[in-house]
Amino acid sequence: MSAKLRAADLVLRAARGLMRALPSRLRKSLDDRFFGAVFQVTRVTNDAYGFKPPPPGNG
């Protein structure tokens, strides 16, 4: 295994161990916050493709 893969494996194992050590309520809060941020970033990116919905009331 290359040094990069060993380093990545070490980081992932540490993160998994940390997540197991956290209380479930805190873990859920972090999970919601992370995926909420990812959703916002992808939503803004997807909205920038030129599709403009019709204005309300004119459809």
N, C-alpha and C positions, 0 to 999 in steps of 0.2 A: 504494500500500500504506500502511496506517495505521502510526502510530508503534508501536503495540502489536505488530502483526504483524512489523514490522522487528526489534523487540527480541527477540521470540520466535525469529525466524529466526536472529538473531545468536547467541543462547544455544544453539540446537540445532546450528548449525555448529561452534561452539566445542567442544561436548560430543563431537560426532562426531570432530573433529580430535584431541581429547585421547584418546579411546578408541583411535584408530588408532595413536597414539604409544606407548601402553602395551604392555608385553610381553603376549603371549597368555595366559600363566599368571596374571598379575595381573588381566587383563581377565575371564577365566573365573571367578576367585575373586570379583570384584566382582559379576559377573552372578549367580552362585549365591547370594551373600549378599542381593542386592536381591530377587530373585524368591522366595527362601526367606522373607524378611520379609513380602512381599506375600501369600504363601500362608498364613502364620500369621495375619495380620490377617483375611483373608477366611474362614479356617477358623473362627476364633473368632466372627466375625459370623454365619456360616451356622449355627453350633451354637446360637446364641441365639434361634432361631425357635420354641422350644417343643417340638421333637421330642426325646423322651427314650427312648433304647434300653432294652430290658428288661435287668434286672440279670443278670449271668452266672450260669448254673446254674439259673435259674428259667424258662427258655424252652422 
